[in-house]
Amino acid sequence: MKKLVRVLFVLVLLSLAVLTGAQDGGILIGTNFGGDPTNMNPLISNNTVELGLNEFLFPSLYNIDPETRAPMKAGRNDQDNGLALDWTISDDGLVYTFTLRDDITWNDGVPVTAHDYQFTFDALASGETSSPRTDVLQSVESVEAVDDTTIVVTLKLASCRVIEELDDFGILPKHIIEPMVADGYAAIDELEYNKNPSVTAGVFNFGALVPDQQTSLVRNDNHWMPVSPEGYIIRNVPDQIVGIEQFLAGEANSVGTAGSASVPQPRMQEFRDRAEAGEFQIYEYVDDGLTFVGFNLADRSNPVNGLDDDGNIVDQGKHPLFGDARVRQALAQAVNYTDIIEGAAEGEAVQVNSFGTPALWGYDASIEPWQYNPDAALALLAEAGFVDHDDDASTPLVATEDALYAEAGMEFSFELLTNSGNVVREAAGTIIQDQLGQIGIDVDFQTQEFGALVQFLLGQDFDAIMIGFTNLDQDTDARNVFTPVGDLVGGGFNFVSYSNDRVTELYDEALALPGCELTERQALYHEISRILHEDLPWWWLFAPFSMYAEANSVQNWMPYAETRYANMADIAISP
């Protein structure tokens, strides 16, 4: 009878939200322009709205510290529902032992245990599901639930990065799912549970999906701590602008979903002004992605892999311009970053100093970014053998016999590519073209359809390419980007052919650091960042801002970068 009453209450709540847009019962209402969620199973779901909703339904191995974005022993983050109170690492780095909480239950009253984690991992390791979260399988030999609160993970090889990979998938209720997959884990892909996960263990329970309209979550009264909001509803809208207007009209009390900031950059200043006037609340932060120019450091006419079949470094020749680090450093001082950020990114970005952004715990914010200094740029270019030969700033500099890799008399001219349709990059490229032209550098700036650009990029057939990377790893580890192992013509991320023995050594040291102590790993990644800052295989430009917005009726809101509702259980929504 209690279950029937609960179902009837959910239907009433849904009807009120659909028909009136009311915020009755302390309901949080956000918007989504990505269409209906089609899969609420955390092992195989893989789009923003599904992942954002799953954060409040399923437990994870541990919590992320919402302030530092680092794995956290114990502590609280309602978007993670983390189980681990502690973990230890063996001296050889091959065995991780996790100790879990014993006071969390599924919403049907059955305890959440280590056996649930092992069952979920075994399903992933079977290779029978469509889960994309398989990186962890490269490092992990086995996962064993020793008892209800102890998990032992044995690795194939020591890897400090495995801690992040072990938490890359949610945890399924073994007692519910195992009987459904008696004929094999492949059945997980087709479960009715995927569209109606009735047994979960987060702040909310799954409520209902009204196709093409909304998805609702309902308070979990069996949660280990009291939960204040009665529900969380995500309404479907055609696009971001409609979502914004619904928020401004009071039809929603949140912009976007938990997994999406959703205030577009052209509206950010308006939202700042209106928040300053007291109309609503905002929180802004630097995104976990960056925009950069990649310099081809090798001979463009003969791209080859960075390593031979025996793992030895291959001589790839040098780009006549960008093979010399002094040239790259000169370009980094020849443009005004304020002009790029204000003129291209509408001011909604911050200059970055190396690989990463301030949103990542591995980022070294103490490094001073390159500054606009055209005189210093010209002096470096002269030192590198590129000079003004005719006292005419409108003509390109030319190489002298002092140039390391360019033939004497060669003009300083290169091709800069970016993807068409990205207005920010198109504007940034135009600014770079203009300002480099003012000191005698001829830039042939071109836009390419994205697929064609990727072919140039991966084929290493370019001089310089402006592009962006997002969802960067929190530790800023980029061994596949900045070591020869990733320098694979046609498919590698080290498309600039960068190689520095010390950087490779530091990445290896950070990966196999005994104990994997966070501050020690951070120090190693900071040293890498300082080297990359000086070597400039990429020309570091900017990281964009992101912004959350909530109505003033959403009380006790404590947002963090990349974690919008770390204290969701405490949030109260006033009428």
FENMO-V173399 format. One record per residue. N is the residue number from 0. PHI is phi in radians with two decimals (* if undefined). PSI is psi in degrees with one decimal (NA if undefined). NEAR is the number of other C-alpha atoms within 8 Angstrom. Layout:
# FENMO-V173399
N/PHI/PSI/NEAR  N/PHI/PSI/NEAR
This chain:
# FENMO-V173399
0/*/-41.0/4  1/-1.06/-39.2/5  2/-1.13/-40.4/6  3/-1.12/-43.1/7  4/-1.06/-40.8/8  5/-1.10/-43.5/8  6/-1.09/-43.5/8  7/-1.10/-38.1/8  8/-1.13/-40.9/8  9/-1.05/-42.8/11  10/-1.13/-39.0/8  11/-1.13/-44.4/8  12/-1.02/-43.5/8  13/-1.11/-43.2/9  14/-1.09/-42.6/8  15/-1.08/-45.1/11  16/-1.16/-40.1/10  17/-1.22/-43.7/8  18/-1.46/-34.3/6  19/-2.03/-20.9/6  20/1.26/15.4/9  21/-1.25/159.3/7  22/-1.87/32.9/12  23/-1.07/145.6/7  24/1.27/17.2/8  25/1.18/48.5/13  26/-1.65/128.5/12  27/-1.48/129.5/14  28/-2.19/118.1/12  29/-2.06/-175.8/14  30/-2.31/155.2/14  31/-2.52/128.9/15  32/-1.91/19.1/10  33/-1.76/8.1/7  34/1.53/172.5/7  35/-1.10/143.3/10  36/-1.15/137.7/8  37/-1.93/-10.6/7  38/-2.65/110.9/9  39/-1.75/14.3/15  40/-1.49/116.3/12  41/-1.14/-21.0/12  42/-1.22/-32.2/12  43/-2.15/-7.2/11  44/-1.24/149.7/11  45/-2.74/28.5/7  46/-2.20/168.9/6  47/-1.05/-46.5/9  48/-1.19/-39.6/11  49/-1.13/-46.5/13  50/-1.13/-38.3/13  51/-1.12/-38.7/12  52/-1.30/-39.5/11  53/-1.07/-26.8/11  54/-1.01/-26.9/13  55/-1.79/5.4/13  56/-1.97/-36.3/13  57/-2.08/147.7/14  58/-1.35/162.3/13  59/-2.24/174.7/13  60/-1.18/-43.1/12  61/-2.59/170.3/15  62/-1.60/149.2/17  63/-1.63/131.5/10  64/-1.11/116.2/12  65/-1.14/-20.9/12  66/-1.50/-44.7/6  67/-1.69/-16.7/7  68/1.18/18.7/11  69/-1.75/153.6/9  70/-0.98/140.6/10  71/-2.24/129.4/9  72/-1.40/127.4/10  73/1.01/-139.3/11  74/1.19/178.3/7  75/-2.33/137.9/10  76/-2.73/107.2/13  77/-1.15/-15.6/14  78/-1.49/-4.2/10  79/-1.96/-35.8/12  80/0.94/45.4/15  81/-1.22/143.4/12  82/-1.67/-29.9/12  83/-1.28/126.0/14  84/-1.51/-30.1/11  85/-2.87/163.7/9  86/-2.68/152.8/10  87/-2.20/158.9/7  88/-2.21/132.9/10  89/-1.15/161.4/9  90/-1.03/-33.2/7  91/-1.51/0.1/7  92/1.31/11.8/14  93/-1.80/-10.2/13  94/-2.27/121.8/11  95/-1.89/129.5/12  96/-2.07/117.7/11  97/-1.83/134.9/13  98/-1.88/124.2/11  99/-1.82/160.5/13  100/-1.12/155.3/9  101/-2.06/12.1/9  102/-2.04/17.2/6  103/-1.91/133.2/10  104/-2.15/157.2/13  105/-1.19/161.9/13  106/-1.21/-5.6/13  107/-1.65/6.9/7  108/1.65/-10.1/7  109/-1.35/132.2/7  110/-1.08/145.3/9  111/-1.46/125.3/11  112/-2.30/176.0/10  113/-1.06/-27.0/14  114/-1.17/-30.4/10  115/-1.14/-41.7/12  116/-1.13/-46.1/12  117/-1.08/-41.3/12  118/-1.03/-45.1/10  119/-1.13/-43.3/13  120/-1.10/-43.2/9  121/-1.07/-36.4/9  122/-1.12/-42.3/11  123/-1.11/-46.6/13  124/-1.19/-19.6/8  125/-1.12/-25.7/8  126/1.30/6.0/7  127/-1.60/-13.7/9  128/-1.69/171.2/13  129/-1.61/15.2/7  130/-1.04/133.3/9  131/-1.53/-0.6/6  132/-1.63/61.2/9  133/-1.79/0.4/9  134/-0.97/-37.6/7  135/-1.06/-25.6/10  136/-1.22/-18.7/8  137/-1.22/-26.7/7  138/-1.87/-28.1/12  139/-1.64/128.8/13  140/-1.48/-45.3/9  141/-2.78/157.2/7  142/-2.21/128.0/12  143/-2.27/127.0/8  144/-1.48/101.8/13  145/-1.20/-42.3/9  146/-2.65/-168.0/8  147/-1.10/-26.9/9  148/-2.09/13.2/13  149/-2.29/126.7/12  150/-2.08/130.4/15  151/-1.98/121.6/12  152/-1.93/122.7/12  153/-1.89/129.9/11  154/-1.71/155.5/11  155/-1.33/-34.7/9  156/-2.63/149.7/8  157/-1.08/134.9/11  158/-2.75/113.4/10  159/-1.23/-13.9/11  160/-1.48/-9.3/7  161/-1.17/-24.1/10  162/-1.05/-41.6/8  163/-1.18/-38.3/8  164/-1.21/-29.8/9  165/-1.21/-15.1/9  166/-1.96/23.5/10  167/-1.56/6.0/7  168/-2.54/150.6/9  169/-1.30/178.4/12  170/-1.99/127.2/13  171/-1.64/151.5/14  172/-1.32/107.1/11  173/-1.00/-42.0/10  174/-1.16/-19.2/6  175/-1.64/-46.4/8  176/-1.41/-38.2/10  177/-0.99/-44.3/8  178/-1.12/-21.9/7  179/-1.43/-13.8/9  180/-2.14/36.6/11  181/-1.07/-26.6/7  182/-1.60/6.0/5  183/2.32/153.5/7  184/-1.15/-18.3/11  185/-1.01/-25.4/9  186/-1.14/-19.2/11  187/-1.00/-35.5/10  188/-1.11/-23.8/9  189/-1.96/11.3/7  190/-1.19/141.4/9  191/-1.09/-29.2/6  192/-0.94/-33.3/9  193/-1.05/-29.2/12  194/-1.75/-13.9/10  195/-2.55/72.7/9  196/-1.27/93.2/10  197/-1.32/-28.7/7  198/-1.97/112.6/10  199/-2.43/-175.2/13  200/-2.56/25.9/16  201/-1.80/-166.1/14  202/-1.04/-35.4/13  203/-2.06/160.5/13  204/-1.78/157.1/15  205/-1.20/133.6/12  206/-1.69/-76.8/9  207/-2.88/160.7/9  208/-2.04/121.5/7  209/-1.77/104.6/7  210/-0.90/135.9/6  211/1.16/6.0/7  212/-2.15/-60.0/10  213/-2.91/163.9/12  214/-2.17/138.7/13  215/-2.17/144.8/13  216/-2.04/150.1/12  217/-2.23/143.0/12  218/-0.85/136.8/12  219/-1.61/102.0/12  220/-1.32/-7.8/7  221/-1.72/10.8/9  222/-1.16/155.2/13  223/-1.18/-17.6/7  224/-2.30/157.8/5  225/-1.06/140.1/7  226/-2.00/125.5/13  227/-1.44/-52.8/10  228/-1.12/137.7/16  229/-1.26/-29.4/10  230/-2.97/171.3/13  231/-2.39/118.9/13  232/-2.04/133.2/12  233/-1.98/113.5/12  234/-1.58/139.0/11  235/-1.35/134.5/13  236/-2.32/158.0/11  237/-1.15/-35.4/7  238/-2.79/177.4/8  239/-1.03/-39.8/13  240/-1.13/-41.0/6  241/-1.09/-40.7/9  242/-1.06/-42.1/15  243/-1.06/-46.5/10  244/-1.18/-35.5/8  245/-1.12/-39.5/10  246/-1.10/-47.5/13  247/-1.14/-27.7/8  248/-1.50/-1.3/7  249/1.44/9.4/7  250/-1.44/-16.1/9  251/-2.38/151.0/14  252/-1.89/9.6/13  253/-2.56/140.6/13  254/-1.57/119.7/16  255/1.35/-160.6/14  256/-2.00/176.4/14  257/-1.02/-33.0/10  258/-1.61/8.4/12  259/-2.55/128.1/8  260/-1.16/-51.0/12  261/1.31/-9.9/11  262/-1.41/111.2/14  263/-1.18/150.9/7  264/-0.97/-39.2/10  265/-1.11/-17.2/6  266/-1.79/-2.5/8  267/-1.08/-44.6/11  268/-1.14/-38.5/8  269/-1.01/-43.6/7  270/-1.19/-36.1/9  271/-1.07/-47.3/9  272/-1.08/-42.5/8  273/-1.29/-32.5/10  274/-1.19/-38.7/11  275/-1.06/-33.2/7  276/-1.40/-1.7/6  277/1.57/12.9/7  278/-1.29/-32.3/9  279/-2.87/-175.5/10  280/-1.92/145.7/10  281/-2.34/160.1/11  282/-2.51/126.2/9  283/-2.14/153.7/9  284/-2.73/168.2/9  285/-1.49/133.5/14  286/-1.19/167.7/13  287/-1.67/28.3/13  288/-2.38/164.0/13  289/-2.45/158.1/16  290/-1.87/138.7/12  291/-2.65/167.6/12  292/-1.93/124.5/12  293/-1.63/126.1/12  294/-1.61/130.2/12  295/-1.32/114.2/17  296/-1.57/-12.6/12  297/-1.82/179.6/12  298/-1.24/110.0/12  299/-1.09/-29.9/11  300/-1.30/-11.7/5  301/-2.55/67.8/6  302/-1.20/131.5/12  303/-2.40/161.0/8  304/-1.14/155.4/11  305/-1.28/-23.8/14  306/-2.22/147.1/12  307/-1.49/-176.2/9  308/-1.12/-21.4/5  309/-1.67/3.9/5  310/1.49/12.6/6  311/-1.54/145.7/7  312/-1.20/135.1/8  313/-1.74/137.8/9  314/-1.29/114.7/5  315/-1.80/7.8/11  316/1.27/-177.0/6  317/-2.28/141.4/10  318/-1.14/135.6/12  319/-1.08/-27.1/11  320/-1.76/-55.6/9  321/-1.56/0.1/12  322/-1.17/-20.0/11  323/-1.71/118.8/11  324/-1.05/-28.6/9  325/-1.13/-34.6/9  326/-1.15/-43.7/12  327/-1.11/-40.4/13  328/-1.17/-33.8/13  329/-1.13/-45.5/13  330/-1.09/-35.3/10  331/-1.15/-17.5/12  332/-1.86/3.4/14  333/-1.73/-1.1/13  334/-2.19/153.9/12  335/-1.62/111.1/10  336/-1.18/-29.6/10  337/-1.09/-40.3/7  338/-1.10/-40.3/9  339/-1.17/-46.9/13  340/-1.20/-42.5/15  341/-1.31/-43.0/10  342/-1.43/-31.2/11  343/-1.80/-45.4/14  344/-1.68/12.0/12  345/1.00/27.1/10  346/1.38/-2.3/8  347/-1.69/54.9/11  348/-2.81/169.6/12  349/-2.34/141.4/10  350/-1.16/139.5/11  351/-1.93/158.0/13  352/-1.86/-13.7/12  353/-2.93/-163.5/10  354/-1.22/126.6/11  355/2.04/-176.3/13  356/-2.49/165.6/13  357/-1.09/-8.5/10  358/-1.35/-8.9/12  359/-1.88/139.5/15  360/-1.22/-19.1/12  361/-1.46/-6.7/12  362/-1.31/137.4/15  363/-1.77/95.8/8  364/-1.25/-9.3/7  365/-1.38/-12.9/4  366/-1.31/129.3/7  367/-1.33/122.8/6  368/-1.12/158.7/8  369/-1.08/139.9/7  370/-1.99/154.9/8  371/-1.20/115.8/10  372/-2.70/80.6/9  373/-1.08/-30.5/10  374/-1.15/-43.8/6  375/-1.13/-35.5/9  376/-1.10/-45.6/14  377/-1.14/-38.0/10  378/-1.12/-41.1/8  379/-1.16/-39.8/12  380/-1.12/-39.5/13  381/-1.12/-40.9/9  382/-1.10/-34.5/8  383/-1.44/-0.5/12  384/1.66/23.6/12  385/-2.12/118.5/13  386/-2.33/162.2/10  387/-1.43/109.2/11  388/-1.60/-11.1/7  389/-2.31/15.8/4  390/0.93/33.9/5  391/-2.26/106.5/7  392/-1.16/-15.9/9  393/-1.43/-9.2/8  394/-1.85/153.3/8  395/-1.17/150.4/13  396/-1.07/156.6/12  397/-2.21/154.5/13  398/-1.39/141.1/16  399/-1.81/-177.2/11  400/-1.18/-11.7/8  401/-1.41/-12.7/8  402/-1.14/136.6/12  403/-1.22/-40.4/9  404/-2.23/-12.8/10  405/-1.61/144.8/9  406/-1.26/144.7/10  407/-0.99/135.6/9  408/1.61/-9.9/7  409/-1.19/132.9/8  410/-1.35/146.8/8  411/-1.42/92.2/13  412/-2.48/134.4/9  413/-2.60/165.5/9  414/-1.76/127.7/11  415/-2.00/121.7/14  416/-1.93/149.3/13  417/-2.62/175.3/14  418/-1.51/134.3/14  419/-1.20/150.1/10  420/1.60/-14.9/5  421/-1.61/99.6/7  422/-1.15/-30.4/8  423/-1.16/-47.0/8  424/-1.23/-36.2/12  425/-1.09/-41.5/14  426/-1.20/-40.5/11  427/-1.11/-40.4/12  428/-1.11/-37.4/12  429/-1.15/-40.0/9  430/-1.14/-45.4/10  431/-1.06/-44.8/10  432/-1.01/-45.5/12  433/-1.17/-46.3/8  434/-1.30/-34.5/11  435/-1.19/-33.3/14  436/-1.08/-28.3/12  437/-1.23/-17.2/9  438/-1.99/16.7/11  439/1.58/27.6/13  440/-2.02/119.9/12  441/-1.57/118.5/12  442/-1.97/119.1/11  443/-1.57/91.2/9  444/-1.51/123.6/10  445/-2.30/147.5/8  446/-1.89/144.8/9  447/-2.29/147.4/10  448/-0.97/143.6/8  449/-1.00/-42.8/8  450/-1.05/-41.0/6  451/-1.18/-38.5/8  452/-1.07/-42.4/12  453/-1.10/-35.8/8  454/-1.11/-43.9/9  455/-1.07/-43.6/10  456/-1.09/-58.4/11  457/-1.21/-29.5/14  458/-1.37/-3.8/11  459/1.00/34.2/13  460/-1.88/71.4/10  461/-2.82/164.0/12  462/-1.61/-54.4/10  463/-2.61/142.5/12  464/-2.33/132.2/12  465/-1.75/124.8/14  466/-2.70/-179.0/11  467/-2.29/149.7/8  468/-2.06/140.0/8  469/-2.34/173.6/7  470/0.91/48.1/6  471/-1.24/152.2/10  472/-1.12/141.3/7  473/-1.06/-29.6/11  474/-1.49/-3.4/10  475/1.16/15.9/13  476/-1.12/125.3/9  477/-2.45/45.9/6  478/-1.08/-30.8/10  479/-1.35/-8.8/12  480/-1.79/-33.9/11  481/-2.18/22.6/13  482/-2.32/159.9/14  483/-1.04/-22.4/14  484/-1.09/-25.5/9  485/-1.67/3.0/14  486/-1.58/80.4/18  487/-2.14/113.9/14  488/-1.11/123.8/12  489/1.71/-11.2/8  490/-2.84/3.0/7  491/-1.72/153.4/12  492/-1.46/-14.4/10  493/-1.52/62.0/14  494/-1.29/-11.0/15  495/-1.59/-4.5/12  496/1.05/47.4/12  497/-1.52/139.1/11  498/-2.56/125.3/9  499/-2.50/116.3/7  500/-0.99/-39.1/6  501/-1.18/-38.8/6  502/-1.10/-45.2/12  503/-1.06/-43.1/12  504/-1.07/-43.0/8  505/-1.17/-40.2/12  506/-1.06/-43.8/13  507/-1.11/-40.5/8  508/-1.14/-41.2/9  509/-1.16/-33.6/12  510/-1.22/-39.4/10  511/-1.87/19.7/11  512/-1.05/121.5/10  513/-1.01/127.6/8  514/1.47/-19.9/8  515/0.92/36.3/10  516/-1.11/132.7/8  517/-1.07/-47.0/6  518/-1.17/-32.1/6  519/-1.22/-41.2/8  520/-1.08/-42.7/11  521/-1.04/-41.6/11  522/-1.07/-39.1/8  523/-1.16/-43.3/12  524/-1.18/-32.0/16  525/-1.14/-39.6/11  526/-1.12/-40.3/9  527/-1.05/-43.6/11  528/-1.05/-38.6/12  529/-1.17/-38.3/10  530/-1.18/-45.4/9  531/-1.11/-35.6/11  532/-1.03/-42.6/10  533/-1.39/-39.8/7  534/-1.28/-31.2/9  535/0.93/52.7/11  536/-1.14/-31.1/12  537/-1.97/146.3/8  538/-1.61/103.8/11  539/-1.22/123.3/14  540/-1.89/-82.5/12  541/-2.67/161.6/12  542/-2.04/134.7/15  543/-1.31/159.0/12  544/-1.47/152.1/12  545/-2.17/157.8/12  546/-2.54/131.1/12  547/-1.70/156.2/12  548/-2.51/135.1/12  549/-2.35/147.1/12  550/-1.14/156.3/11  551/-1.11/-20.4/8  552/-1.22/-15.9/10  553/-1.49/102.9/13  554/-1.73/156.5/9  555/1.15/26.7/7  556/-1.34/126.2/9  557/-2.28/80.8/8  558/-1.43/158.3/9  559/-2.41/165.0/11  560/-1.02/128.2/12  561/1.15/1.6/7  562/-2.36/100.8/10  563/-1.40/-35.7/11  564/-2.27/62.0/12  565/-1.11/-25.8/13  566/-2.08/44.8/11  567/-0.92/-37.7/12  568/-1.08/-23.7/11  569/-1.60/-13.0/9  570/-1.19/136.0/12  571/-2.16/139.3/11  572/-1.97/113.9/13  573/-1.43/157.4/8  574/-1.05/NA/6
